[in-house]
């Protein structure tokens, strides 16, 4: 994924938006990723597809997914679920 700074965004808006039409780009601030810029079409695919990586807006998450997420968060809060750590 291509990356640009917030300063680049001010100077190269055309180049960055052209890149974002093809694939999402990361916008960094003080060398840390802060934003993702993508085409509306790409965003709509994320929001509407039955893809497990789908992005949900606040209050849009289906109850079954919220419930599964809550179970896993509870496990992490109890110190469980860190199977990949030694």
N, C-alpha and C positions, 0 to 999 in steps of 0.2 A: 504494500500500500504506500502510495506516495505521501510525503509529509512536507508541509510548509509552515512557516512561522506566521504569527499574526502580523508581523511587519511585512512579510512577503505578500500577505493578503491585501494590504493597503497599496502595494506597489505593482502587483502582478495579478489583479483580479481576473483579467481575461484568461490568462494561462491557467490559473487555478480552477476557475469555473469550467474551462474546457476539460481539464483533467477529471473533475468531479462528474462530468457528464458520462465519462467512460467507466469510472469506478470511484468508490468513496475515497476521500483524501483526509488525512489527519492535519489539523491545525494545532500547532504547538505554541505555548507561551512560556517563556523562561525555560525552554528545552523540555517542557512536560506536555504531553498530549492533553489538550483541553476540549477540542471540538472535532466532530466528523462532518464533513461537507459531502453531500451526495445529491444525485438527481432526485427529483420528485418520483420518477418512475421506480427507481431503486428503493426508495423509502416506502412507497406504496406496496411493492412486492414483499418487503419485510413485514409490513403491518397486516397484509391480507392473506398471505400464503399460510397453508397448514404446515409450516416449517417449524420444527422444534426450536429453531433459533429466532423465531418471530419476536419482534419488539412490540410491547404493549404500552399504551399510554396510561397515565395515572387513572385508576378506576376501571380500566378495560380488561384486566386479567381475569380470565374465566375462573369460576369457583374451584374447579377440580385442580387447576394448575396452582392456584393460591394455596390450597390445602396441602398439596405435595411440597410446595416450597416451604410452608410453615413447618412441616414435619422435619425437613432437612435442616432448617435454621435452628430448631429446637435441639437437634442432635449436636450441631456445632456449638451451641451455647453450653451444652453439657460436656464438651470436650471430646465428643465422639465424631466419627466421620472423617477423620484425618488419615485414611488408609494409606495414602501415598507418602506419608512422612515416617521416617525411622527414628 
